[in-house]
Amino acid sequence: MQADPNQLNLRHLRAMLAIQDRRTLSAAAEAVSLSQPALTQGFAKLQAQFGHNLFHRTAGGITLTRPGEVLADRVRAAFGHLAAGLGRLPRKSGSDERLLRMTQVRALLALAGAAGYAPASREAGLSKTALHRAVGELEKDLGTGLTDRRGRGVCLNAAGRRLARGMRLALSEITAAISDLDDGAGTTLIRVGATPLSRCFLVPAAIARMAAEQPRVRFDVVEGGWGDLVEPLQDGILDMMVGGLRPVGGADAVQRPLYQDQLIIVAGQQHPLVGHGQPGAAALASYPWIVAKPNSFLRTQWEQLFQGGELPPAPIECGSVMIIGRLLTEGNFLTLLSPDQIALQVQSGLLATIGAPLRGTVRPVGLITRHGWRPSVSQRRFVELLEEIAAHRRTDLPQDPTGFPGYGRRASSP
């Protein structure tokens, strides 16, 4: 049985770090304000929860075993996230991460994802009274409010959201520790944000291979654009994003290019231009187009196709590949898309590509993670699968990834 992060005692975890630093039971007990008998019982419970011997006695005192070292490394990072979350609270706050209890962490994170105490209590597995008390005691300990009322509901305010981010990232570290101790053999949840360029091929292909290799791994896939997914990534709701790369701006994100995507002109199989080579601008301008929203990459590339000439009619603006595909089969429309986005429709004979991929329309596709993210065993394997699948379609990938704005750069979150 795997350890449940929500059932762990934060004081016992902190005492484990004290053992690592000071090597005596008495010093560890003093550091966390517990008696030695209580701490001994706590250590026994901790070992039972993780299913590993975490400590052993030597002539020099109590030391951590190899599994204990693995766990301590993650736990130290977890407390670092908690401290960072508390450090972002208003200056009047007077507490630190040593006083936090796991019940308070569970309560605040449940409230972060719900519209009130009733749904949050169901999410946390706590009674409404217990959850309300845990959040109230946390606010009292910190000396600052964490919630706001909205009508009949309750939501986290800015301070609450900052603290919730630190808590969520801390739990992610502890969850990764559990996976590392089991060498990825246990049940692991991988949370992936998929942008349009990755969700038609790269992400599904990697998930399928991962499911075949490690059937106990579970996936939570969230679809959306960059703007929809980058904040959940920073908050620890997502482990990673996969899709088109772009300048990171103010995002605390690190990007790793995997391959280059290049746009293609797409039409229904019945379109008069299908099968007639590379059409000129005049031929392309004689048909109506389905275009993306203004200021988007696709819209800019479409306008550049007809640079110096009059733009053809574009009666439809649409960002849904599903709707676009249906429209292409119903009329003589043209559009610009990634080959991956319409590969299945082309194979089935519903859609067709016109001419060669367009020069100057290259977009890097890759992996986006939080700065400092340390994947678990299973998460590392999933990243490897993404890289292996992408390697078969890599073309003109720049040797220096900093050539694309935002590659590998870190900009701190506001």
C-alpha positions in Angstrom: 0.0 0.0 0.0 1.3 3.4 -0.9 1.5 6.3 1.6 -1.3 8.8 1.4 0.3 12.3 1.5 -2.9 13.7 3.1 -2.5 11.4 6.1 1.1 12.3 6.9 2.1 14.3 9.9 4.1 17.3 8.9 5.8 17.5 12.3 7.1 13.9 11.9 8.5 14.8 8.5 10.2 17.8 9.9 11.7 15.7 12.7 13.1 13.4 10.0 15.0 16.4 8.6 16.2 17.2 12.1 17.6 13.6 12.5 19.4 14.1 9.2 20.9 17.3 10.3 21.7 16.5 14.0 21.8 12.7 14.2 20.3 12.3 17.6 16.7 11.6 18.7 16.8 14.1 21.6 17.9 17.0 19.2 15.2 16.0 16.7 12.5 15.9 19.5 13.6 19.3 20.7 13.5 20.7 17.2 9.8 19.8 16.7 8.7 20.2 20.4 7.8 16.5 20.9 8.9 14.1 23.7 11.3 11.3 22.7 8.7 8.6 23.2 6.2 10.5 21.1 8.8 11.0 18.4 9.8 7.3 18.4 6.2 6.4 17.9 5.9 9.0 15.1 9.0 7.5 13.3 7.5 4.0 13.6 4.3 5.3 12.0 6.2 7.1 9.3 8.1 4.0 8.3 4.8 2.0 8.3 3.2 4.6 6.1 6.0 4.6 3.5 6.7 0.8 3.7 10.5 1.4 4.1 13.1 1.4 6.8 13.9 5.1 6.9 16.3 5.2 9.9 19.1 3.1 11.4 21.4 3.4 14.4 25.1 3.7 14.1 27.9 4.5 16.5 27.6 8.1 15.5 23.9 8.3 16.2 20.7 7.8 14.2 21.1 8.2 10.4 18.8 7.9 7.4 18.8 4.9 5.2 18.9 5.3 1.4 15.1 5.4 1.2 15.2 7.9 4.1 17.6 10.1 2.1 15.4 10.0 -0.9 12.4 11.0 1.2 14.3 13.7 3.1 15.4 15.4 -0.1 11.8 15.7 -1.3 10.5 16.7 2.1 13.1 19.5 2.4 12.0 20.8 -0.9 8.4 20.5 0.2 9.0 22.7 3.3 10.8 25.1 1.1 7.6 25.5 -1.0 5.6 26.0 2.2 8.0 28.6 3.4 7.8 30.4 0.1 4.0 30.4 0.2 4.0 31.8 3.7 6.6 34.4 2.7 4.3 35.8 0.0 1.6 36.6 2.6 1.2 40.2 4.1 3.9 41.2 6.4 1.7 41.1 9.5 1.6 37.3 9.2 3.3 35.9 12.2 3.7 32.2 11.6 6.0 29.8 9.7 5.7 26.4 8.1 6.7 24.6 11.3 3.2 25.3 12.7 1.2 24.1 9.7 -0.8 20.9 10.1 -1.7 18.6 7.3 -5.4 19.0 8.1 -5.0 22.8 7.4 -3.3 22.0 4.1 -6.0 19.6 3.0 -8.7 22.1 4.0 -7.2 25.1 2.2 -6.5 23.2 -1.0 -10.0 21.7 -1.0 -11.4 25.2 -0.6 -9.2 26.5 -3.5 -10.9 24.1 -5.9 -14.4 24.5 -4.7 -17.0 27.3 -4.4 -17.8 26.9 -0.7 -17.3 24.9 2.4 -19.9 22.2 1.6 -18.3 21.0 -1.7 -14.8 21.6 -0.2 -15.6 19.3 2.8 -16.6 16.5 0.4 -13.3 17.0 -1.6 -11.2 17.0 1.5 -13.0 14.1 3.3 -13.6 16.3 6.3 -16.9 17.4 7.8 -18.0 20.9 7.0 -17.4 21.9 10.6 -13.9 20.5 10.7 -12.9 22.1 7.4 -14.3 25.5 8.5 -12.4 25.2 11.8 -9.2 24.2 10.1 -9.3 27.2 7.8 -10.3 29.5 10.6 -7.4 28.3 12.8 -5.0 28.7 9.9 -6.1 32.3 9.4 -5.8 33.0 13.2 -2.3 31.4 13.3 -1.2 33.5 10.3 -2.8 36.7 11.4 -4.3 37.3 8.0 -7.5 36.4 6.1 -7.3 33.8 3.4 -10.9 33.8 2.1 -13.5 36.2 0.7 -17.3 35.8 0.5 -18.9 35.9 -2.9 -22.7 35.8 -2.5 -23.4 32.6 -0.7 -20.1 31.1 -1.6 -16.5 31.4 -0.3 -13.3 31.6 -2.3 -9.7 32.2 -1.6 -8.4 35.7 -1.7 -5.0 36.7 -3.2 -3.2 35.7 0.0 -5.0 32.4 0.1 -4.1 31.6 -3.5 -0.5 32.3 -2.8 -0.4 30.0 0.2 -2.4 27.4 -1.7 0.3 27.4 -4.4 3.0 26.7 -1.9 1.0 23.9 -0.3 0.2 22.3 -3.6 3.8 22.3 -4.7 4.8 20.9 -1.4 2.3 18.0 -1.8 3.7 17.4 -5.3 7.1 16.9 -3.8 5.9 14.4 -1.2 3.8 12.6 -3.9 6.9 12.4 -6.1 8.9 11.0 -3.1 6.3 8.2 -2.8 6.7 7.4 -6.5 10.5 7.5 -6.2 10.5 5.1 -3.3 8.4 2.6 -5.3 10.6 3.1 -8.4 7.5 4.2 -10.2 5.8 0.8 -9.7 2.9 2.2 -7.7 -0.1 4.2 -8.7 1.0 7.5 -10.0 -1.0 10.5 -11.3 0.6 12.5 -14.1 -1.2 15.8 -14.9 -0.6 17.1 -18.4 -1.7 20.3 -20.0 -2.1 19.8 -23.8 -2.2 22.8 -26.1 -3.7 22.4 -29.6 -0.4 21.5 -31.3 0.2 18.5 -29.0 -3.2 17.0 -28.3 -3.8 15.4 -31.7 -0.6 13.4 -31.8 2.3 13.9 -29.4 0.5 13.7 -26.1 -1.9 10.8 -27.1 1.0 8.8 -28.5 3.1 9.2 -25.4 0.2 8.4 -23.1 -0.6 5.2 -25.1 3.0 4.0 -24.8 3.1 4.9 -21.1 -0.1 3.0 -20.4 1.3 -0.1 -22.1 4.5 0.1 -20.1 3.1 1.1 -16.7 -0.6 0.2 -16.4 -0.9 1.6 -12.9 0.0 5.2 -14.0 -3.1 7.4 -14.3 -3.3 10.6 -16.4 -5.3 13.8 -15.9 -5.2 15.6 -19.3 -6.4 19.2 -19.4 -6.8 20.9 -22.8 -6.4 24.6 -23.5 -4.3 27.3 -24.9 -1.1 28.7 -23.4 -3.0 31.3 -21.4 -5.4 28.8 -20.0 -2.7 26.4 -18.8 0.3 28.3 -17.7 -1.2 29.5 -14.4 -2.3 26.0 -13.4 1.2 24.8 -14.2 2.7 27.5 -11.9 0.2 26.6 -9.2 1.1 22.9 -9.3 -2.3 21.9 -10.6 -0.4 20.6 -13.7 2.9 18.8 -13.7 3.8 19.9 -17.3 2.5 21.4 -20.5 3.1 20.1 -24.0 2.6 22.2 -27.1 3.7 25.2 -29.0 6.4 27.2 -27.4 6.3 31.0 -27.0 8.1 33.7 -25.2 7.6 33.1 -21.5 7.0 36.8 -20.6 6.3 36.9 -16.8 5.7 33.2 -16.5 7.9 31.1 -14.2 8.4 28.5 -16.9 11.2 26.6 -18.6 10.7 25.4 -22.2 12.4 22.5 -23.9 11.9 22.2 -27.7 11.2 18.7 -29.0 10.5 19.2 -32.7 9.4 21.8 -35.3 5.9 22.1 -36.7 5.2 23.6 -40.1 1.9 24.8 -41.4 0.1 23.3 -44.3 -2.9 24.4 -46.5 -5.8 22.1 -45.8 -9.1 21.6 -47.7 -11.8 19.0 -48.0 -11.0 16.0 -50.3 -13.5 17.4 -52.9 -11.7 20.7 -53.2 -10.8 21.7 -56.8 -7.2 22.5 -55.8 -6.5 19.0 -54.4 -4.0 17.1 -56.4 -2.8 20.0 -58.6 0.6 20.7 -57.0 1.6 24.0 -55.4 -1.0 26.7 -56.2 -0.1 30.3 -56.6 -1.4 33.2 -54.5 -4.0 34.1 -57.1 -5.5 30.5 -57.1 -5.5 30.5 -53.3 -7.2 33.9 -53.2 -10.1 32.7 -55.4 -11.6 30.6 -52.6 -13.0 31.5 -49.2 -10.9 30.8 -46.1 -11.5 29.8 -42.5 -9.1 31.8 -40.4 -7.9 32.1 -36.8 -8.5 35.1 -34.5 -6.7 38.4 -35.1 -3.1 38.6 -33.7 -2.7 34.9 -33.5 0.2 33.0 -35.1 -2.2 31.3 -37.6 -3.8 34.6 -38.6 -0.5 36.4 -39.1 0.8 33.6 -41.3 -2.4 33.6 -43.4 -2.0 37.3 -44.0 1.6 36.9 -45.0 0.5 34.4 -47.7 -1.0 37.2 -49.6 1.5 39.9 -48.6 1.3 42.7 -51.1 -2.1 41.7 -52.5 -5.7 41.8 -51.5 -6.8 39.3 -48.8 -9.3 36.7 -50.0 -12.7 36.4 -48.4 -12.6 34.9 -44.9 -16.2 34.6 -43.7 -15.4 32.3 -40.8 -13.2 32.8 -37.8 -12.8 29.6 -35.8 -10.3 28.0 -33.5 -11.9 24.5 -33.2 -10.2 21.9 -35.3 -13.3 19.7 -35.1 -15.6 22.4 -36.4 -13.1 23.5 -39.1 -12.7 19.9 -40.3 -16.5 19.6 -40.7 -16.7 22.9 -42.6 -14.0 21.8 -45.0 -15.9 18.7 -46.0 -19.1 20.8 -46.6 -17.7 23.5 -48.9 -14.7 24.7 -50.9 -13.0 26.4 -47.9 -9.3 26.6 -47.3 -7.5 27.0 -44.0 -4.0 26.8 -42.4 -3.4 24.0 -39.8 -0.6 21.8 -38.4 -0.3 18.4 -40.2 -0.7 16.7 -36.8 -4.0 18.4 -36.3 -5.6 16.8 -39.4 -3.6 13.6 -39.8 -6.5 11.2 -39.0 -8.9 13.1 -41.3 -6.3 13.0 -44.1 -5.8 9.2 -43.6 -9.5 8.6 -43.6 -9.9 10.5 -46.9 -12.0 13.3 -45.6 -9.4 16.1 -45.8 -6.4 16.7 -48.0 -3.3 18.9 -47.9 -2.6 21.3 -50.7 1.0 21.8 -51.8 4.1 21.5 -49.6 4.4 22.8 -46.0 4.8 26.6 -46.1 8.2 28.1 -45.7 8.5 30.6 -42.8 5.7 29.0 -40.8 7.8 26.9 -38.5 6.7 26.6 -34.9 8.6 24.9 -32.1 6.7 22.2 -30.2 8.0 21.1 -26.8 7.7 20.6 -23.1 6.9 23.4 -20.6 7.6 23.0 -16.9 7.9 25.0 -13.8 11.4 26.4 -12.9 13.0 24.0 -10.5 10.5 21.1 -11.2 11.9 17.7 -10.3 10.0 14.9 -11.9 9.3 11.6 -10.2 10.4 8.3 -11.7 7.2 7.9 -13.7 7.1 11.6 -14.8 10.7 11.2 -16.1 9.7 8.2 -18.1 6.8 10.1 -19.6 9.1 12.9 -20.6 11.5 10.4 -22.2 8.6 9.0 -24.2 7.7 12.4 -25.4 11.3 12.9 -26.5 11.5 9.5 -28.2 8.3 10.1 -30.2 9.3 13.7 -31.1 12.7 12.5 -32.3 11.1 10.7 -35.3 9.7 13.9 -36.6 12.4 16.4 -35.6 13.4 18.8 -38.4 15.7 21.8 -38.2 15.7 21.9 -34.4 18.0 24.7 -33.4 21.2 23.6 -31.7 21.0 26.7 -29.5 17.5 26.7 -28.0 17.9 30.3 -26.8 17.6 31.3 -30.4 13.8 31.2 -29.8 12.6 33.8 -27.3 11.9 32.1 -24.0 13.8 28.8 -24.4 15.3 27.8 -21.2 14.8 31.2 -19.7 13.3 31.9 -16.4 11.2 34.9 -15.5 9.9 35.1 -12.0 6.2 35.2 -11.4 4.8 38.5 -10.4 
